[in-house]
Amino acid sequence: MVTRRAILWTGAGAVVLAGAGLASLLHSDLSKARAPWKAAGTGFGDKRLDALSYAVLAPNPHNMQPWLIRLDGEDALMLFCDSGRLLRSTDPQDRQIVIGLGAFLELLRLAAAEQGFALEVDAFPEGEPQPTLDGRPVAAVRFVADAGRKDPLFAHILTRRTSRVAFDQNRPVAAETLNALDQALRPEDGEFEWVNDASNVDALKTICREGWRIEMETAPTRHESAMLTRIGDDEINADPDGISLFGPVMEAARLIGMLTKEKMDEVGSPAYQATIDFYNGNIDTSMAFGWLSTAGNSRADQLRAGAGWVRLHLAATGLGLAMQPFSQALQEFPEMAEIYAEIHDFTGVETPRAPLAGRLQGLFRFGYAKPGPAAPRWPLETRLIAADA
Ligand SMILES: Cc1cc2nc3c(=O)[nH]c(=O)nc-3n(C[C@H](O)[C@H](O)[C@H](O)COP(=O)(O)O)c2cc1C
């Protein structure tokens, strides 16, 4: 479908599209990048691999998929964070990366339970790395036979999507629906609160837009995201991580040279402006907001917040509700400090004064929209490391 937006994007350069370029524009094939969604639970010959094939589908910041797994003995595994997959500018304390690893562990737990196993998880068994992660393991996990602890949220792992389309402006999100999300949380996962009235939703839209503006105007954070963008099928299938831009509009813009990583990083370029406008469009169609906070901010708290995060998202999926995080205002780089304080004040979560004080771990918009396609993933086998690693 060529939309008005497509025409604006491509502009005069559209005329150069022909031949092979046109064919690749019309025929998108991301089946390789999405293969792990089909492979999940297909029988890997080991209970841990079977459960891990679901865990790699966890939500995680910038789709960095920072997990590395070492299988230990017959029943255990060690989870590590890949130090080459950290987001040093947007996530200087590695808080968001740890949240993603917490979501990974929760999907592992749900998938293990389906097979009749409980998990014994020892978080940061060699100590909590602060102020940033180091090479120490994130979690030591043991599978223990334990029938009868299945969790209904498992049913939504394969259909969960981070939604980046406009939400239906004629469908409000009811209080009962948002309260039902809260039911998915266990006390240790953190606290979920929400707003769905116009005045509070508008106030949060303003904060989110401001956070987004600052992230885009701050050179290191803009650069980090731009360089992690994969544009078009070939790049995405080759590197199924980062921020993926695909479909006819993106392919067309790429083919005429308007859409490149470098152009996205160039303030004032059409690619830069389109990036800003696209995300603001998402913010503007928010129908409700919710946020997840924790009383502390230790690494273990962040892992548990990740479990809460994915549980909220799975519950939303089960209710047919679309969800997208807006993390900009929560980020710890210095230029964001004012907005960071503002969002903590707005939500009533105490602005952290010490490293371990309470804090906001996630902010999400909710609404109704057609579910989008599955995000790219690296196959499980590429995330396994040898026993002597
Ligand atoms: C801690 C964290 C922060 C995130 N922040 C954002 C965000 O600010 N904006 C956004 O669109 N997606 C955000 N995401 C969603 C990821 O980009 C998404 O999980 C990833 O691209 C994989 O896609 P999927 O969730 O559809 O599987 C965040 C996810 C996590 C876990």
The ligand as a MOL file (V3000), in Angstrom:
LIG
                    3D

  0  0  0     0  0            999 V3000
M  V30 BEGIN CTAB
M  V30 COUNTS 31 33 0 0 0
M  V30 BEGIN ATOM
M  V30 1 C 13.2690 -1.9470 28.9940 0
M  V30 2 C 12.6100 -1.7980 27.6500 0
M  V30 3 C 12.4590 -0.5340 27.1010 0
M  V30 4 C 11.7940 -0.3780 25.8720 0
M  V30 5 N 11.5760 0.8960 25.3840 0
M  V30 6 C 10.8730 1.0700 24.2330 0
M  V30 7 C 10.5700 2.3680 23.7650 0
M  V30 8 O 10.9040 3.3660 24.3750 0
M  V30 9 N 9.8570 2.4870 22.6220 0
M  V30 10 C 9.4320 1.3900 21.9050 0
M  V30 11 O 8.7960 1.5520 20.8660 0
M  V30 12 N 9.7360 0.1290 22.3290 0
M  V30 13 C 10.4260 -0.0470 23.4730 0
M  V30 14 N 10.6840 -1.3200 23.9420 0
M  V30 15 C 10.1920 -2.4680 23.1730 0
M  V30 16 C 11.3250 -3.1390 22.3970 0
M  V30 17 O 11.8030 -2.2880 21.3930 0
M  V30 18 C 10.7970 -4.4680 21.8510 0
M  V30 19 O 10.5510 -5.3310 22.9350 0
M  V30 20 C 11.7720 -5.1240 20.8900 0
M  V30 21 O 11.9640 -4.3330 19.7500 0
M  V30 22 C 11.2660 -6.5010 20.4530 0
M  V30 23 O 9.9750 -6.4010 19.8980 0
M  V30 24 P 8.7420 -7.2090 20.5020 0
M  V30 25 O 8.4850 -6.6930 21.8830 0
M  V30 26 O 7.5960 -6.9250 19.5710 0
M  V30 27 O 9.1130 -8.6620 20.5230 0
M  V30 28 C 11.3210 -1.5080 25.1720 0
M  V30 29 C 11.4780 -2.7960 25.7330 0
M  V30 30 C 12.1030 -2.9360 26.9710 0
M  V30 31 C 12.1860 -4.3010 27.5900 0
M  V30 END ATOM
M  V30 BEGIN BOND
M  V30 1 1 1 2
M  V30 2 1 2 3
M  V30 3 2 2 30
M  V30 4 2 3 4
M  V30 5 1 4 5
M  V30 6 1 4 28
M  V30 7 2 5 6
M  V30 8 1 6 7
M  V30 9 1 6 13
M  V30 10 2 7 8
M  V30 11 1 7 9
M  V30 12 1 9 10
M  V30 13 2 10 11
M  V30 14 1 10 12
M  V30 15 2 12 13
M  V30 16 1 13 14
M  V30 17 1 14 15
M  V30 18 1 14 28
M  V30 19 1 15 16
M  V30 20 1 16 17
M  V30 21 1 16 18
M  V30 22 1 18 19
M  V30 23 1 18 20
M  V30 24 1 20 21
M  V30 25 1 20 22
M  V30 26 1 22 23
M  V30 27 1 23 24
M  V30 28 2 24 25
M  V30 29 1 24 26
M  V30 30 1 24 27
M  V30 31 2 28 29
M  V30 32 1 29 30
M  V30 33 1 30 31
M  V30 END BOND
M  V30 END CTAB
M  END
